[in-house]
Amino acid sequence: MTTDPGPELARATDLSGATALVTGAASGIGYACAARLATAGCAVHLVDLDRPSVLRAASELDGHPHVADLTEESAIGRLPTEVDVLVNSAGIQHVAPIHEFPAELFTRIQHLMVTAPFLLIRHCLPHMYARGWGRVVNMSSVHGLRASPNKSAYVAAKHGLEGLSKVTALEGARHGVTSNCVDPGYVRTPLLEGQLAAQAEANGITEDEVADRVFLHHSAIKRLIEPEEVAEVVGWLCGPGSDHLTGTSIPIDGAWTAH
């Protein structure tokens, strides 16, 4: 026997009336998340340092563009505060052994990928608490759960983001606010495709061989993850049935972390 889910479930499935803010939203995972939330009915604020790209992305999604350097606290203070869904997705990468890693770049990566999410969460929580509902989604990485050589800044930042997300979950629980990390493996983004091409040229092999030998070595599923697959998990975390899912990390890694 089937029953009509009724208007309550219909409302829960629809995020119309909610406002989302997504960082790193001009391309890649951030753009896919913004698109997924816009499809669910959210009014979406897209934040990125790349002015032409974020203006184009916002136009495509009928969203609100914000050009901001998130390593500057004053830039975060100028962003909207009435945010129901916050997706911290902005990030950069630099690969070098520790003894050759520029100290100033290590500090910048921590600021962008740990301090900025903290400031954004602090910026948005009062509105979420007042409403009695909110979703914080922190785009971590399999490197928030595992380490790799030559990625000291990125691994340290993602591990820090994991801890910040758990504290946010503990503090936000009684206010109806959840906080979770999404932990993808290697995702097909413009940044990764550039790395594929560079390594293929340097080693005289095809991009598919680079992906298989380097990026997918630890993954049981031998293909790159699409940004839209990550965005679907983000959308699910903001939808019905996720109220008790908080303070955790969701690997999208093709069983990398099963080893």
VEXLUMDO-501962 format. One line per field, with one value per residue (C-alpha): x, z, y; residue in one letter; chain. Coordinates in nm, 3 decimals, padded with zeros to 5 digits, always signed. Layout:
// residues N
east [X ...]
up [Z ...]
north [Y ...]
res [a ...]
chain [A ...]
// end
This chain:
// residues 259
east [+00.000 +00.135 +00.058 +00.076 +00.395 +00.197 +00.298 +00.537 +00.777 +00.734 +00.842 +01.136 +01.258 +01.243 +01.500 +01.300 +01.328 +01.672 +01.988 +02.319 +02.672 +02.936 +03.306 +03.534 +03.216 +03.353 +03.443 +03.493 +03.338 +03.226 +03.037 +02.875 +02.760 +02.618 +02.434 +02.293 +02.165 +02.019 +01.832 +01.691 +01.550 +01.815 +01.908 +02.282 +02.569 +02.883 +03.218 +03.548 +03.868 +03.838 +03.616 +03.533 +03.461 +03.244 +03.045 +02.986 +02.896 +02.650 +02.487 +02.444 +02.282 +02.088 +02.293 +02.470 +02.844 +03.098 +03.463 +03.661 +04.005 +03.911 +04.252 +04.143 +03.909 +03.754 +03.640 +03.452 +03.287 +03.135 +02.960 +02.592 +02.512 +02.161 +02.286 +02.109 +02.351 +02.725 +02.956 +03.327 +03.487 +03.765 +04.114 +04.452 +04.730 +05.109 +05.330 +05.682 +05.879 +05.869 +06.230 +06.157 +05.803 +05.777 +05.675 +05.462 +05.268 +05.213 +05.064 +04.845 +04.702 +04.613 +04.448 +04.241 +04.142 +04.109 +04.091 +03.855 +03.605 +03.618 +03.546 +03.267 +03.107 +03.128 +02.982 +02.680 +02.594 +02.396 +02.140 +02.123 +02.080 +01.805 +01.621 +01.670 +01.805 +02.124 +02.368 +02.746 +02.924 +03.303 +03.471 +03.755 +03.938 +04.056 +04.367 +04.165 +04.174 +04.500 +04.839 +05.058 +05.419 +05.493 +05.149 +05.221 +05.018 +04.714 +04.705 +04.751 +04.474 +04.226 +04.293 +04.234 +03.909 +03.790 +03.836 +03.667 +03.370 +03.327 +03.335 +03.077 +02.857 +02.878 +02.799 +02.529 +02.333 +02.092 +02.023 +01.923 +02.252 +02.452 +02.814 +02.983 +03.287 +03.272 +03.596 +03.647 +03.934 +04.059 +03.789 +03.788 +03.837 +04.027 +04.311 +04.342 +04.316 +04.607 +04.810 +04.720 +04.840 +05.163 +05.257 +05.169 +05.399 +05.678 +05.671 +05.590 +05.272 +04.903 +04.677 +04.480 +04.802 +04.883 +04.536 +04.563 +04.919 +04.924 +04.583 +04.385 +04.653 +04.472 +04.118 +03.928 +03.711 +03.945 +03.797 +03.808 +03.514 +03.292 +03.217 +02.844 +02.883 +03.030 +02.755 +02.487 +02.621 +02.620 +02.259 +02.163 +02.324 +02.099 +01.781 +01.536 +01.653 +01.992 +01.910 +02.106 +02.400 +02.642 +02.999 +03.110 +03.308 +03.175 +03.448 +03.375 +03.694 +03.625 +03.724 +04.063 +04.013 +03.900 +04.264]
up [+00.000 -00.093 +00.073 -00.045 +00.102 +00.148 +00.149 +00.443 +00.251 -00.062 +00.130 +00.284 -00.060 -00.192 -00.077 -00.216 +00.021 +00.143 +00.069 -00.007 -00.018 -00.202 -00.212 -00.499 -00.707 -01.040 -01.162 -01.068 -00.752 -00.623 -00.944 -00.948 -00.587 -00.666 -00.966 -00.761 -00.489 -00.745 -00.901 -00.556 -00.536 -00.334 -00.397 -00.448 -00.371 -00.563 -00.419 -00.606 -00.664 -01.044 -01.145 -01.508 -01.421 -01.116 -01.307 -01.587 -01.344 -01.154 -01.480 -01.584 -01.251 -01.199 -00.883 -00.702 -00.773 -00.515 -00.602 -00.283 -00.161 +00.131 +00.290 +00.377 +00.677 +00.562 +00.239 +00.439 +00.645 +00.327 +00.230 +00.314 +00.666 +00.598 +00.475 +00.541 +00.352 +00.359 +00.132 +00.196 -00.128 -00.209 -00.211 -00.379 -00.401 -00.409 -00.434 -00.287 -00.019 +00.324 +00.313 -00.013 +00.066 +00.082 +00.434 +00.315 +00.079 +00.357 +00.568 +00.283 +00.223 +00.593 +00.587 +00.277 +00.370 +00.751 +00.877 +00.602 +00.662 +01.036 +00.966 +00.723 +00.969 +01.242 +00.998 +00.908 +01.228 +01.402 +01.119 +01.114 +01.493 +01.480 +01.213 +01.393 +01.081 +00.881 +00.683 +00.680 +00.423 +00.421 +00.106 +00.247 +00.058 +00.094 +00.213 +00.515 +00.611 +00.456 +00.387 +00.078 +00.047 -00.089 +00.009 +00.362 +00.343 +00.174 +00.404 +00.715 +00.604 +00.524 +00.856 +01.029 +00.837 +00.951 +01.316 +01.265 +01.105 +01.401 +01.655 +01.445 +01.454 +01.832 +01.888 +01.623 +01.710 +01.957 +01.706 +01.419 +01.236 +01.091 +00.979 +00.770 +00.550 +00.200 +00.114 -00.259 -00.420 -00.751 -00.924 -01.289 -01.245 -01.460 -01.205 -01.221 -01.599 -01.616 -01.392 -01.613 -01.926 -01.764 -01.625 -01.952 -02.145 -01.889 -01.880 -02.243 -02.167 -02.225 -01.984 -01.927 -01.820 -01.581 -01.429 -01.385 -01.253 -01.036 -00.944 -00.936 -00.789 -00.453 -00.591 -00.658 -00.910 -01.192 -01.315 -01.209 -01.010 -01.184 -00.998 -01.032 -00.835 -00.544 -00.574 -00.547 -00.204 -00.100 -00.215 -00.021 +00.296 +00.268 +00.195 +00.395 +00.610 +00.692 +01.028 +01.227 +00.990 +01.144 +01.263 +01.012 +00.689 +00.372 +00.149 -00.226 -00.308 -00.495 -00.182 -00.143 +00.234 +00.248 +00.228]
north [+00.000 +00.341 +00.667 +01.025 +01.180 +01.498 +01.861 +01.827 +01.600 +01.808 +02.117 +01.932 +01.822 +02.177 +02.433 +02.725 +03.018 +02.911 +03.106 +02.935 +03.074 +02.872 +02.961 +02.865 +02.874 +02.993 +02.643 +02.280 +02.139 +02.480 +02.558 +02.214 +02.261 +02.606 +02.462 +02.173 +02.407 +02.647 +02.354 +02.273 +02.626 +02.808 +03.166 +03.119 +03.355 +03.255 +03.365 +03.347 +03.544 +03.506 +03.800 +03.706 +03.343 +03.411 +03.674 +03.423 +03.143 +03.362 +03.469 +03.105 +03.013 +03.336 +03.378 +03.661 +03.700 +03.814 +03.873 +03.820 +03.720 +03.496 +03.536 +03.891 +03.899 +04.227 +04.058 +03.795 +04.068 +04.211 +03.887 +03.822 +03.702 +03.568 +03.233 +02.902 +02.674 +02.740 +02.538 +02.599 +02.483 +02.732 +02.587 +02.575 +02.318 +02.328 +02.022 +02.027 +01.843 +02.006 +02.124 +02.311 +02.429 +02.813 +02.909 +03.201 +02.972 +02.718 +02.998 +03.124 +02.776 +02.741 +03.083 +03.008 +02.652 +02.666 +03.025 +03.145 +02.859 +02.940 +03.307 +03.220 +02.979 +03.240 +03.493 +03.276 +03.087 +03.365 +03.364 +02.983 +02.974 +03.237 +03.038 +02.707 +02.537 +02.545 +02.336 +02.374 +02.159 +02.169 +02.044 +01.842 +01.568 +01.214 +01.400 +01.508 +01.140 +01.025 +01.181 +01.192 +01.306 +01.655 +01.790 +01.910 +02.233 +02.077 +01.774 +01.989 +02.226 +01.950 +01.779 +02.112 +02.162 +01.819 +01.921 +02.257 +02.085 +01.849 +02.134 +02.320 +02.009 +01.982 +02.348 +02.370 +02.055 +02.214 +02.492 +02.262 +02.319 +02.029 +02.036 +01.771 +01.719 +01.576 +01.398 +01.337 +01.159 +01.297 +01.501 +01.605 +01.980 +02.234 +02.226 +01.847 +01.836 +02.079 +01.848 +01.550 +01.728 +01.848 +01.506 +01.334 +01.567 +01.543 +01.161 +01.092 +00.898 +00.957 +01.145 +00.822 +00.650 +00.935 +00.912 +00.536 +00.519 +00.832 +00.965 +00.641 +00.416 +00.384 +00.384 +00.062 +00.249 +00.341 +00.666 +01.028 +01.161 +01.414 +01.741 +01.674 +01.350 +01.546 +01.807 +01.538 +01.440 +01.805 +01.838 +01.527 +01.664 +01.969 +01.775 +01.566 +01.277 +01.428 +01.589 +01.329 +01.319 +01.566 +01.579 +01.322 +01.287 +01.126 +00.981 +00.985 +00.804 +00.481 +00.282 +00.453 +00.473 +00.108 +00.003]
res [m t t d p g p e l a r a t d l s g a t a l v t g a a s g i g y a c a a r l a t a g c a v h l v d l d r p s v l r a a s e l d g h p h v a d l t e e s a i g r l p t e v d v l v n s a g i q h v a p i h e f p a e l f t r i q h l m v t a p f l l i r h c l p h m y a r g w g r v v n m s s v h g l r a s p n k s a y v a a k h g l e g l s k v t a l e g a r h g v t s n c v d p g y v r t p l l e g q l a a q a e a n g i t e d e v a d r v f l h h s a i k r l i e p e e v a e v v g w l c g p g s d h l t g t s i p i d g a w t a h]
chain [A A A A A A A A A A A A A A A A A A A A A A A A A A A A A A A A A A A A A A A A A A A A A A A A A A A A A A A A A A A A A A A A A A A A A A A A A A A A A A A A A A A A A A A A A A A A A A A A A A A A A A A A A A A A A A A A A A A A A A A A A A A A A A A A A A A A A A A A A A A A A A A A A A A A A A A A A A A A A A A A A A A A A A A A A A A A A A A A A A A A A A A A A A A A A A A A A A A A A A A A A A A A A A A A A A A A A A A A A A A A A A A A A A A A A A A A A A A A A A A A A A A A A A A A A A A A A A A A A A A]
// end
